[in-house]
Amino acid sequence: MNKLTAKIFVIAALALLLQTAQAFDFGQELRNAARELQKPGGSANLGGYSEEEEVAIGRQIAGNLLGAAPLVQDKKLQKYVNNVGRWVAIQSERPDLVWHFGVIDSSDINAFAAPGGYIFVTRGLYKLLNDEAELAGVLAHEIGHVISKHHLKILQQGKMLDLGSKLLGKQVGDDKIGRLIGSGAEIVSRSLDKGAEFEADRIGVVLAARAGYDAYGLPGVLQEIGHTAADDSSVALLFKTHPHPDDRLAKLGEAMDSRFDGLNGQTAAKRLYKIK
């Protein structure tokens, strides 16, 4: 799908949502956020780095993360998750970014995003999913982090990177980037502020709905995770680095209200790939 086709689809999908969901404040909020990213000093201009630099940073982080927890050895699973993720991603403001999705071999319940479109779900979280809409909601939340550049803000705030032309602009290699960012697992698991998580939740619901999925997929996953005991080791990192699922559900409930009730998005339960 080329850029023009993707844009037409997004506009058509949004028009349909507007017909069935009154004011559809989420769509306006997402457009406002996109405009903010283009303002001087906004996330899109953070440090003045290019998309190529962003992708190089994300590639290094992803490589470090996969060094600690490799992908599940199931090509059909990985292809399926990439198909769903890329379909959701083209509904975003960055449809032309080369997105990469994967399921990593970890029993923990979590998902990670790295700059430049690298997104991972753990095997433990994947096994909790009941349908494709829930998978789309989880991936859409992580896509929200990427398009809002939340992790790049943390890198800058922590002075872990000199954002700008120091990286690819001066042909600094991946080994240099690696020394600057350290452990990829450390970066993606560092706690974002609650506002970033709540923003990614809102964006995730919008993108999943644009893609034709049940908008309540992500809330369904949060509800499922919320039932997991806090002392369960499988959710230890998630509970440490994210607001509690109950808090996220409460915020989403306030924002969503009844706006999505008439959309009739698909759960696509029969399409969900069963992990081996």
Backbone as CSV, one residue per row, in Angstrom:
resi,resn,N_x,N_y,N_z,CA_x,CA_y,CA_z,C_x,C_y,C_z
1,MET,0.852,-1.196,0.000,0.000,0.000,0.000,0.879,1.235,0.000
2,ASN,0.713,2.125,-1.020,1.532,3.325,-1.056,0.994,4.375,-0.100
3,LYS,1.722,5.481,0.003,1.384,6.515,0.986,0.010,7.120,0.716
4,LEU,-0.296,7.382,-0.579,-1.573,7.987,-0.907,-2.728,7.054,-0.563
5,THR,-2.579,5.767,-0.919,-3.626,4.798,-0.615,-3.846,4.684,0.882
6,ALA,-2.735,4.649,1.627,-2.846,4.550,3.082,-3.566,5.754,3.645
7,LYS,-3.250,6.938,3.132,-3.875,8.165,3.633,-5.365,8.154,3.325
8,ILE,-5.740,7.723,2.106,-7.154,7.655,1.742,-7.888,6.708,2.664
9,PHE,-7.252,5.554,2.956,-7.898,4.582,3.836,-8.121,5.162,5.214
10,VAL,-7.112,5.838,5.751,-7.236,6.418,7.087,-8.356,7.435,7.122
11,ILE,-8.431,8.292,6.083,-9.486,9.307,6.041,-10.852,8.650,5.964
12,ALA,-10.964,7.600,5.133,-12.243,6.909,5.006,-12.641,6.238,6.306
13,ALA,-11.663,5.602,6.950,-11.953,4.931,8.208,-12.382,5.922,9.273
14,LEU,-11.702,7.056,9.310,-12.041,8.074,10.301,-13.414,8.645,10.017
15,ALA,-13.763,8.829,8.733,-15.085,9.342,8.385,-16.169,8.394,8.854
16,LEU,-15.931,7.086,8.680,-16.894,6.096,9.149,-17.066,6.171,10.650
17,LEU,-15.953,6.312,11.355,-16.021,6.410,12.805,-16.776,7.657,13.228
18,LEU,-16.563,8.739,12.514,-17.231,9.989,12.858,-18.740,9.876,12.669
19,GLN,-19.169,9.103,11.688,-20.590,8.927,11.447,-21.255,8.151,12.571
20,THR,-20.510,7.258,13.195,-21.104,6.355,14.174,-20.750,6.691,15.599
21,ALA,-19.856,7.660,15.813,-19.409,7.934,17.176,-19.457,9.419,17.521
22,GLN,-20.460,10.118,17.023,-20.681,11.526,17.334,-19.392,12.318,17.121
23,ALA,-18.894,13.018,18.170,-17.766,13.924,17.973,-16.438,13.207,17.810
24,PHE,-16.341,11.991,18.303,-15.128,11.180,18.211,-13.898,11.977,18.637
25,ASP,-13.882,12.367,19.890,-12.829,13.228,20.426,-11.449,12.616,20.299
26,PHE,-11.354,11.276,20.339,-10.051,10.632,20.239,-9.372,10.957,18.918
27,GLY,-10.140,10.927,17.830,-9.553,11.226,16.531,-8.997,12.634,16.485
28,GLN,-9.734,13.579,17.026,-9.261,14.953,17.066,-8.023,15.069,17.939
29,GLU,-8.044,14.340,19.053,-6.895,14.375,19.960,-5.649,13.857,19.267
30,LEU,-5.815,12.799,18.481,-4.663,12.220,17.791,-4.140,13.177,16.725
31,ARG,-5.051,13.854,16.038,-4.613,14.824,15.031,-3.899,16.001,15.685
32,ASN,-4.433,16.422,16.838,-3.770,17.505,17.574,-2.370,17.098,17.993
33,ALA,-2.249,15.846,18.464,-0.940,15.354,18.888,0.032,15.340,17.716
34,ALA,-0.466,14.941,16.540,0.398,14.903,15.354,0.899,16.294,15.008
35,ARG,0.002,17.298,15.135,0.428,18.669,14.854,1.469,19.143,15.860
36,GLU,1.286,18.734,17.121,2.244,19.125,18.147,3.636,18.580,17.838
37,LEU,3.680,17.381,17.271,4.965,16.769,16.961,5.736,17.556,15.910
38,GLN,5.006,18.322,15.105,5.666,19.063,14.037,6.106,20.462,14.464
39,LYS,5.723,20.907,15.662,6.079,22.245,16.116,7.544,22.297,16.534
40,PRO,8.173,23.458,16.425,9.549,23.600,16.917,9.621,23.214,18.380
41,GLY,10.547,22.343,18.711,10.672,21.887,20.088,9.811,20.692,20.398
42,GLY,8.916,20.303,19.465,8.069,19.150,19.681,8.847,17.866,19.528
43,SER,8.161,16.728,19.754,8.849,15.440,19.733,9.475,15.142,18.384
44,ALA,8.799,15.546,17.298,9.320,15.219,15.973,10.642,15.917,15.715
45,ASN,10.890,17.023,16.442,12.135,17.762,16.254,13.076,17.602,17.443
46,LEU,12.808,16.639,18.279,13.592,16.445,19.494,15.051,16.213,19.150
47,GLY,15.883,17.198,19.473,17.303,17.051,19.236,17.707,17.220,17.789
48,GLY,16.766,17.380,16.875,17.081,17.591,15.482,17.584,16.360,14.760
49,TYR,17.296,15.164,15.254,17.787,13.959,14.603,16.842,13.537,13.486
50,SER,17.340,12.715,12.596,16.565,12.263,11.453,15.889,10.933,11.755
51,GLU,15.000,10.535,10.855,14.364,9.228,10.995,15.404,8.120,10.906
52,GLU,16.417,8.321,10.074,17.476,7.319,9.944,18.188,7.111,11.269
53,GLU,18.430,8.201,11.977,19.075,8.104,13.287,18.159,7.414,14.291
54,GLU,16.892,7.767,14.257,15.921,7.138,15.153,15.877,5.630,14.944
55,VAL,15.851,5.216,13.678,15.802,3.785,13.367,17.076,3.090,13.837
56,ALA,18.237,3.740,13.667,19.495,3.151,14.113,19.499,2.945,15.625
57,ILE,18.977,3.909,16.361,18.882,3.782,17.815,17.974,2.605,18.168
58,GLY,16.804,2.553,17.527,15.865,1.473,17.810,16.390,0.112,17.442
59,ARG,17.128,0.044,16.328,17.692,-1.236,15.895,18.691,-1.758,16.912
60,GLN,19.491,-0.858,17.458,20.474,-1.277,18.460,19.780,-1.735,19.740
61,ILE,18.772,-0.992,20.179,18.029,-1.382,21.374,17.364,-2.741,21.166
62,ALA,16.737,-2.913,19.999,16.069,-4.178,19.700,17.067,-5.334,19.686
63,GLY,18.241,-5.099,19.112,19.263,-6.146,19.083,19.713,-6.542,20.471
64,ASN,19.883,-5.549,21.338,20.274,-5.853,22.713,19.190,-6.624,23.448
65,LEU,17.943,-6.225,23.209,16.829,-6.910,23.856,16.730,-8.356,23.396
66,LEU,16.885,-8.586,22.100,16.803,-9.947,21.574,17.997,-10.787,21.997
67,GLY,19.089,-10.135,22.345,20.223,-10.876,22.882,19.916,-11.469,24.239
68,ALA,19.013,-10.808,24.978,18.618,-11.312,26.298,17.442,-12.275,26.207
69,ALA,16.550,-12.055,25.255,15.361,-12.903,25.099,15.071,-13.031,23.603
70,PRO,15.447,-14.135,22.980,15.279,-14.284,21.526,13.817,-14.439,21.131
71,LEU,13.581,-14.333,19.827,12.237,-14.531,19.309,11.795,-15.976,19.474
72,VAL,10.502,-16.173,19.658,9.938,-17.523,19.667,10.196,-18.148,18.296
73,GLN,10.665,-19.370,18.287,10.994,-20.040,17.029,9.736,-20.599,16.369
74,ASP,8.952,-19.709,15.795,7.715,-20.081,15.115,7.479,-19.034,14.025
75,LYS,7.873,-19.360,12.803,7.813,-18.398,11.707,6.390,-17.952,11.404
76,LYS,5.437,-18.881,11.521,4.045,-18.521,11.241,3.522,-17.526,12.271
77,LEU,3.915,-17.721,13.518,3.520,-16.788,14.573,4.093,-15.404,14.298
78,GLN,5.376,-15.343,13.991,6.027,-14.059,13.767,5.437,-13.342,12.546
79,LYS,5.142,-14.080,11.492,4.538,-13.485,10.301,3.151,-12.949,10.620
80,TYR,2.390,-13.723,11.375,1.038,-13.312,11.748,1.055,-12.018,12.562
81,VAL,1.910,-11.953,13.563,1.980,-10.758,14.409,2.438,-9.553,13.599
82,ASN,3.368,-9.752,12.669,3.798,-8.649,11.805,2.669,-8.176,10.897
83,ASN,1.881,-9.099,10.380,0.754,-8.708,9.522,-0.249,-7.853,10.287
84,VAL,-0.597,-8.291,11.499,-1.545,-7.531,12.308,-0.947,-6.181,12.693
85,GLY,0.303,-6.188,13.160,0.939,-4.961,13.601,1.074,-3.938,12.496
86,ARG,1.474,-4.378,11.310,1.670,-3.431,10.211,0.342,-2.870,9.714
87,TRP,-0.708,-3.686,9.762,-2.027,-3.196,9.377,-2.482,-2.091,10.329
88,VAL,-2.234,-2.286,11.615,-2.591,-1.256,12.587,-1.694,-0.028,12.414
89,ALA,-0.417,-0.259,12.176,0.541,0.852,12.092,0.244,1.797,10.928
90,ILE,-0.271,1.278,9.814,-0.541,2.162,8.681,-1.742,3.060,8.941
91,GLN,-2.459,2.819,10.029,-3.539,3.730,10.404,-2.993,4.944,11.155
92,SER,-1.715,4.890,11.508,-1.108,5.951,12.310,-0.595,7.075,11.423
93,GLU,-0.006,8.075,12.059,0.584,9.200,11.333,1.944,8.859,10.734
94,ARG,2.398,7.612,10.921,3.685,7.216,10.343,3.528,5.910,9.555
95,PRO,2.675,5.914,8.532,2.423,4.674,7.790,3.616,4.194,6.973
96,ASP,4.536,5.101,6.651,5.667,4.738,5.791,6.890,4.257,6.557
97,LEU,6.835,4.327,7.889,7.937,3.789,8.680,7.987,2.276,8.491
98,VAL,9.179,1.708,8.411,9.312,0.256,8.271,9.163,-0.362,9.667
99,TRP,7.986,-0.878,9.953,7.667,-1.402,11.275,8.090,-2.860,11.397
100,HIS,8.544,-3.225,12.587,8.958,-4.612,12.873,8.277,-5.058,14.172
101,PHE,7.671,-6.231,14.137,6.975,-6.777,15.295,7.477,-8.193,15.565
102,GLY,7.447,-8.596,16.812,7.896,-9.942,17.144,7.392,-10.385,18.497
103,VAL,7.372,-11.703,18.674,7.029,-12.307,19.972,8.309,-12.887,20.542
104,ILE,8.722,-12.396,21.703,9.960,-12.877,22.304,9.679,-14.003,23.289
105,ASP,10.663,-14.869,23.427,10.488,-16.086,24.217,10.719,-15.797,25.692
106,SER,9.709,-15.247,26.334,9.751,-14.939,27.754,8.388,-15.226,28.360
107,SER,8.371,-15.822,29.528,7.105,-16.116,30.207,6.544,-14.895,30.916
108,ASP,7.332,-13.821,30.999,6.820,-12.589,31.589,5.648,-12.058,30.775
109,ILE,4.792,-11.283,31.424,3.661,-10.657,30.748,4.022,-9.197,30.512
110,ASN,4.364,-8.879,29.246,4.808,-7.519,28.964,4.872,-7.288,27.459
111,ALA,5.069,-6.047,27.091,5.288,-5.655,25.696,6.229,-4.467,25.708
112,PHE,7.014,-4.325,24.633,8.041,-3.295,24.583,8.021,-2.588,23.238
113,ALA,8.384,-1.331,23.251,8.563,-0.566,22.015,9.933,0.082,22.050
114,ALA,10.581,0.131,20.913,11.841,0.851,20.765,11.672,1.855,19.634
115,PRO,12.413,2.950,19.658,12.298,3.964,18.597,12.471,3.354,17.215
116,GLY,11.865,3.988,16.233,12.041,3.542,14.858,11.117,2.423,14.433
117,GLY,10.181,2.010,15.283,9.181,1.024,14.877,9.484,-0.412,15.227
118,TYR,10.246,-0.653,16.300,10.551,-2.007,16.760,9.676,-2.324,17.972
119,ILE,8.815,-3.325,17.834,7.825,-3.619,18.868,7.809,-5.123,19.152
120,PHE,7.793,-5.449,20.440,7.834,-6.846,20.859,6.777,-7.131,21.924
121,VAL,6.187,-8.316,21.819,5.260,-8.829,22.825,5.880,-10.100,23.384
122,THR,5.777,-10.318,24.675,6.311,-11.553,25.243,5.362,-12.716,24.977
123,ARG,5.937,-13.910,24.989,5.122,-15.118,24.846,4.085,-15.199,25.965
124,GLY,4.469,-14.778,27.174,3.551,-14.815,28.295,2.325,-13.952,28.081
125,LEU,2.516,-12.754,27.533,1.375,-11.891,27.253,0.551,-12.430,26.094
126,TYR,1.230,-12.909,25.060,0.508,-13.417,23.891,-0.452,-14.545,24.285
127,LYS,-0.017,-15.407,25.185,-0.840,-16.541,25.585,-2.074,-16.122,26.379
128,LEU,-2.085,-14.893,26.885,-3.261,-14.383,27.589,-4.352,-13.902,26.641
129,LEU,-3.989,-13.640,25.393,-4.913,-13.002,24.459,-6.028,-13.958,24.036
130,ASN,-7.220,-13.391,23.910,-8.396,-14.182,23.539,-8.797,-14.009,22.083
131,ASP,-8.375,-12.940,21.457,-8.756,-12.715,20.064,-7.776,-11.739,19.416
132,GLU,-7.937,-11.547,18.113,-7.024,-10.691,17.358,-7.183,-9.226,17.737
133,ALA,-8.387,-8.823,18.136,-8.600,-7.434,18.545,-7.764,-7.096,19.771
134,GLU,-7.598,-8.047,20.678,-6.763,-7.799,21.848,-5.302,-7.658,21.437
135,LEU,-4.850,-8.496,20.510,-3.487,-8.359,19.995,-3.312,-6.997,19.332
136,ALA,-4.271,-6.601,18.519,-4.192,-5.305,17.836,-4.137,-4.168,18.847
137,GLY,-4.909,-4.275,19.934,-4.908,-3.240,20.951,-3.569,-3.109,21.641
138,VAL,-2.946,-4.245,21.968,-1.628,-4.235,22.612,-0.591,-3.620,21.682
139,LEU,-0.568,-4.058,20.426,0.401,-3.527,19.470,0.155,-2.044,19.213
140,ALA,-1.118,-1.646,19.165,-1.449,-0.242,18.927,-0.957,0.639,20.070
141,HIS,-1.029,0.145,21.301,-0.495,0.889,22.440,1.007,1.138,22.251
142,GLU,1.736,0.109,21.854,3.177,0.253,21.652,3.482,1.152,20.452
143,ILE,2.666,1.054,19.413,2.815,1.962,18.266,2.648,3.400,18.736
144,GLY,1.730,3.611,19.668,1.525,4.943,20.225,2.782,5.493,20.868
145,HIS,3.530,4.643,21.566,4.793,5.086,22.156,5.777,5.536,21.075
146,VAL,5.814,4.791,19.970,6.769,5.111,18.902,6.413,6.420,18.226
147,ILE,5.139,6.590,17.853,4.785,7.800,17.120,4.849,9.036,18.012
148,SER,4.732,8.845,19.334,4.868,9.964,20.269,6.301,10.131,20.753
149,LYS,7.181,9.200,20.380,8.612,9.261,20.694,8.873,9.343,22.195
150,HIS,8.102,8.587,22.948,8.220,8.620,24.404,9.592,8.159,24.887
151,HIS,10.107,7.077,24.300,11.390,6.553,24.775,12.555,7.458,24.384
152,LEU,12.442,8.112,23.243,13.500,9.040,22.862,13.566,10.212,23.839
153,LYS,12.437,10.619,24.369,12.422,11.681,25.366,13.163,11.234,26.623
154,ILE,12.954,9.973,27.015,13.657,9.454,28.191,15.158,9.425,27.947
155,LEU,15.552,9.015,26.749,16.978,8.972,26.422,17.598,10.358,26.526
156,GLN,16.881,11.344,26.047,17.413,12.705,26.104,17.437,13.212,27.546
157,GLN,16.352,12.980,28.274,16.279,13.461,29.645,17.367,12.854,30.518
158,GLY,17.676,11.576,30.241,18.710,10.897,31.012,20.103,11.187,30.508
159,LYS,20.210,12.031,29.477,21.507,12.383,28.881,22.280,11.143,28.449
160,MET,21.505,10.134,27.968,22.151,8.904,27.526,22.545,8.996,26.064
161,LEU,21.980,9.993,25.383,22.328,10.195,23.978,22.500,11.674,23.719
162,ASP,23.448,12.023,22.896,23.550,13.385,22.414,22.799,13.405,21.090
163,LEU,21.484,13.673,21.161,20.667,13.604,19.971,21.058,14.727,19.020
164,GLY,21.010,14.450,17.751,21.429,15.421,16.753,22.248,14.719,15.697
165,SER,23.295,15.342,15.264,24.065,14.804,14.151,25.226,13.929,14.591
166,LYS,25.327,13.630,15.892,26.463,12.841,16.355,26.414,11.399,15.882
167,LEU,25.206,10.891,15.622,25.084,9.479,15.295,25.360,9.252,13.814
168,LEU,24.297,9.012,13.032,24.520,8.692,11.635,24.998,9.887,10.831
169,GLY,24.677,11.107,11.315,25.106,12.303,10.601,26.607,12.360,10.454
170,LYS,27.330,11.769,11.416,28.788,11.724,11.330,29.282,10.299,11.113
171,GLN,28.345,9.463,10.619,28.670,8.088,10.280,29.235,7.322,11.478
172,VAL,28.635,7.585,12.641,29.028,6.818,13.821,28.392,5.441,13.715
173,GLY,29.152,4.391,13.934,28.665,3.034,13.750,27.766,2.550,14.863
174,ASP,27.133,1.371,14.611,26.227,0.802,15.598,26.933,0.473,16.905
175,ASP,28.249,0.188,16.853,28.967,-0.105,18.087,29.020,1.129,18.979
176,LYS,29.171,2.305,18.363,29.172,3.549,19.123,27.791,3.813,19.714
177,ILE,26.761,3.599,18.917,25.400,3.781,19.411,25.163,2.845,20.587
178,GLY,25.654,1.609,20.458,25.496,0.644,21.538,26.113,1.123,22.832
179,ARG,27.294,1.724,22.737,27.945,2.211,23.958,27.183,3.384,24.554
180,LEU,26.539,4.167,23.692,25.795,5.323,24.188,24.516,4.909,24.906
181,ILE,23.787,3.935,24.361,22.487,3.598,24.939,22.558,2.457,25.928
182,GLY,23.636,1.699,25.947,23.743,0.606,26.899,22.799,-0.535,26.573
183,SER,22.183,-1.108,27.598,21.318,-2.273,27.432,19.972,-1.879,26.860
184,GLY,19.581,-2.542,25.765,18.263,-2.286,25.196,17.161,-2.642,26.165
185,ALA,17.323,-3.729,26.889,16.300,-4.135,27.855,16.133,-3.070,28.927
186,GLU,17.230,-2.434,29.304,17.152,-1.389,30.334,16.340,-0.209,29.819
187,ILE,16.569,0.170,28.566,15.876,1.333,28.011,14.382,1.076,27.921
188,VAL,13.987,-0.046,27.304,12.566,-0.276,27.060,11.812,-0.584,28.335
189,SER,12.512,-0.989,29.381,11.817,-1.294,30.629,11.842,-0.141,31.616
190,ARG,12.561,0.935,31.287,12.556,2.080,32.184,11.162,2.688,32.228
191,SER,10.757,3.090,33.387,9.395,3.567,33.573,9.145,4.875,32.841
192,LEU,8.157,4.881,31.958,7.672,6.112,31.378,6.752,6.769,32.401
193,ASP,6.554,8.069,32.277,5.630,8.689,33.220,4.208,8.240,32.900
194,LYS,3.335,8.387,33.881,1.967,7.898,33.730,1.270,8.563,32.546
195,GLY,1.566,9.832,32.327,0.943,10.536,31.214,1.243,9.888,29.875
196,ALA,2.488,9.409,29.699,2.867,8.752,28.447,2.107,7.446,28.271
197,GLU,1.959,6.680,29.344,1.232,5.418,29.259,-0.245,5.655,28.960
198,PHE,-0.837,6.637,29.612,-2.247,6.938,29.367,-2.449,7.441,27.940
199,GLU,-1.481,8.241,27.446,-1.566,8.727,26.067,-1.480,7.568,25.082
200,ALA,-0.552,6.645,25.321,-0.406,5.488,24.433,-1.658,4.619,24.456
201,ASP,-2.312,4.518,25.611,-3.571,3.772,25.687,-4.635,4.413,24.803
202,ARG,-4.751,5.726,24.883,-5.768,6.424,24.096,-5.487,6.288,22.598
203,ILE,-4.218,6.482,22.242,-3.840,6.327,20.834,-4.101,4.896,20.377
204,GLY,-3.783,3.933,21.235,-3.967,2.536,20.878,-5.413,2.194,20.569
205,VAL,-6.333,2.716,21.355,-7.752,2.464,21.115,-8.174,3.049,19.766
206,VAL,-7.702,4.250,19.472,-8.040,4.903,18.203,-7.517,4.096,17.018
207,LEU,-6.246,3.715,17.074,-5.650,3.009,15.939,-6.305,1.651,15.707
208,ALA,-6.601,0.934,16.775,-7.262,-0.362,16.632,-8.647,-0.190,16.016
209,ALA,-9.366,0.844,16.446,-10.692,1.098,15.878,-10.589,1.492,14.412
210,ARG,-9.601,2.308,14.076,-9.397,2.685,12.673,-9.132,1.456,11.807
211,ALA,-8.448,0.489,12.382,-8.100,-0.719,11.640,-9.271,-1.691,11.533
212,GLY,-10.411,-1.345,12.136,-11.604,-2.173,12.026,-11.801,-3.159,13.164
213,TYR,-10.969,-3.053,14.204,-11.083,-3.970,15.337,-12.010,-3.432,16.414
214,ASP,-12.467,-4.323,17.257,-13.228,-3.943,18.438,-12.363,-3.006,19.276
215,ALA,-12.863,-1.815,19.549,-12.090,-0.827,20.294,-11.820,-1.246,21.727
216,TYR,-12.547,-2.241,22.202,-12.400,-2.666,23.592,-11.399,-3.813,23.759
217,GLY,-10.611,-4.065,22.712,-9.595,-5.106,22.803,-8.547,-4.802,23.852
218,LEU,-7.981,-3.584,23.795,-6.965,-3.202,24.778,-7.530,-3.170,26.187
219,PRO,-8.698,-2.552,26.434,-9.265,-2.627,27.781,-9.476,-4.060,28.262
220,GLY,-9.813,-4.960,27.347,-9.990,-6.360,27.728,-8.703,-6.979,28.234
221,VAL,-7.590,-6.649,27.577,-6.294,-7.166,28.014,-5.919,-6.579,29.377
222,LEU,-6.143,-5.289,29.550,-5.829,-4.654,30.830,-6.647,-5.275,31.959
223,GLN,-7.884,-5.589,31.661,-8.731,-6.217,32.674,-8.187,-7.598,33.038
224,GLU,-7.750,-8.339,32.028,-7.190,-9.677,32.257,-5.921,-9.599,33.103
225,ILE,-5.042,-8.663,32.768,-3.798,-8.510,33.517,-4.087,-8.042,34.937
226,GLY,-5.092,-7.171,35.079,-5.441,-6.664,36.397,-5.870,-7.746,37.369
227,HIS,-6.331,-8.864,36.825,-6.745,-9.982,37.669,-5.561,-10.812,38.148
228,THR,-4.389,-10.557,37.557,-3.188,-11.304,37.959,-2.683,-10.759,39.291
229,ALA,-2.354,-11.642,40.184,-1.894,-11.236,41.512,-0.635,-10.391,41.409
230,ALA,-0.569,-9.352,42.230,0.568,-8.425,42.178,1.885,-9.106,42.516
231,ASP,1.840,-10.202,43.282,3.076,-10.887,43.655,3.452,-11.982,42.653
232,ASP,2.724,-12.081,41.554,3.046,-13.048,40.505,4.296,-12.563,39.782
233,SER,5.317,-13.381,39.726,6.589,-12.962,39.132,6.463,-12.626,37.649
234,SER,5.443,-13.165,36.971,5.300,-12.922,35.538,4.905,-11.491,35.214
235,VAL,4.350,-10.771,36.181,3.948,-9.389,35.933,4.776,-8.395,36.745
236,ALA,5.831,-8.880,37.379,6.625,-8.010,38.257,7.153,-6.785,37.524
237,LEU,7.754,-6.993,36.331,8.317,-5.863,35.589,7.223,-4.948,35.063
238,LEU,6.130,-5.534,34.581,5.031,-4.732,34.058,4.460,-3.823,35.135
239,PHE,4.225,-4.375,36.320,3.655,-3.586,37.404,4.647,-2.530,37.901
240,LYS,5.938,-2.802,37.710,6.966,-1.858,38.141,7.080,-0.678,37.191
241,THR,6.907,-0.934,35.897,7.175,0.094,34.888,5.924,0.729,34.299
242,HIS,4.748,0.249,34.674,3.505,0.803,34.148,2.563,1.147,35.290
243,PRO,1.639,2.093,35.068,0.573,2.279,36.042,-0.216,0.977,36.184
244,HIS,-0.849,0.772,37.314,-1.621,-0.453,37.507,-2.716,-0.530,36.450
245,PRO,-2.991,-1.730,35.916,-4.034,-1.864,34.893,-5.376,-1.272,35.308
246,ASP,-5.709,-1.343,36.583,-6.980,-0.761,37.037,-6.995,0.751,36.837
247,ASP,-5.853,1.399,37.071,-5.767,2.848,36.856,-5.876,3.188,35.372
248,ARG,-5.237,2.364,34.542,-5.303,2.591,33.104,-6.730,2.374,32.589
249,LEU,-7.402,1.360,33.116,-8.789,1.109,32.723,-9.688,2.273,33.116
250,ALA,-9.466,2.811,34.302,-10.282,3.927,34.768,-10.108,5.139,33.855
251,LYS,-8.849,5.433,33.484,-8.578,6.564,32.598,-9.186,6.350,31.210
252,LEU,-9.058,5.121,30.699,-9.627,4.825,29.393,-11.146,4.906,29.432
253,GLY,-11.733,4.430,30.530,-13.182,4.484,30.662,-13.695,5.906,30.619
254,GLU,-12.984,6.813,31.286,-13.369,8.220,31.273,-13.261,8.803,29.862
255,ALA,-12.197,8.449,29.173,-11.964,9.007,27.842,-12.889,8.405,26.787
256,MET,-13.109,7.106,26.857,-13.915,6.426,25.850,-15.403,6.691,26.033
257,ASP,-15.848,6.694,27.291,-17.261,6.885,27.602,-18.081,5.928,26.728
258,SER,-19.034,6.447,25.954,-19.846,5.581,25.090,-19.555,5.830,23.612
259,ARG,-18.449,6.507,23.324,-18.167,6.944,21.955,-17.960,5.797,20.967
260,PHE,-17.532,4.650,21.470,-17.216,3.534,20.579,-18.298,2.452,20.583
261,ASP,-19.379,2.704,21.289,-20.383,1.654,21.480,-21.039,1.205,20.179
262,GLY,-21.169,2.091,19.211,-21.863,1.735,17.976,-20.975,1.373,16.811
263,LEU,-19.683,1.155,17.065,-18.749,0.938,15.948,-18.794,-0.474,15.374
264,ASN,-19.131,-1.450,16.187,-19.207,-2.840,15.718,-17.899,-3.326,15.103
265,GLY,-16.804,-3.012,15.768,-15.505,-3.515,15.311,-15.409,-5.018,15.500
266,GLN,-14.494,-5.621,14.780,-14.358,-7.080,14.789,-13.378,-7.555,15.867
267,THR,-13.727,-8.650,16.530,-12.782,-9.274,17.456,-11.862,-10.234,16.717
268,ALA,-12.336,-10.801,15.609,-11.547,-11.742,14.797,-10.962,-12.843,15.650
269,ALA,-11.765,-13.405,16.542,-11.281,-14.428,17.466,-10.778,-15.670,16.735
270,LYS,-11.431,-16.041,15.658,-11.059,-17.259,14.933,-9.721,-17.103,14.210
271,ARG,-9.306,-15.870,13.974,-8.050,-15.649,13.259,-6.842,-15.671,14.179
272,LEU,-7.057,-15.562,15.477,-5.914,-15.505,16.392,-5.065,-16.761,16.272
273,TYR,-3.790,-16.564,15.971,-2.874,-17.695,15.826,-2.609,-18.321,17.195
274,LYS,-2.768,-19.620,17.260,-2.557,-20.327,18.519,-1.077,-20.660,18.677
275,ILE,-0.478,-20.118,19.686,0.935,-20.311,19.907,1.211,-21.740,20.345
276,LYS,2.325,-22.284,19.870,2.665,-23.671,20.192,3.293,-23.775,21.572
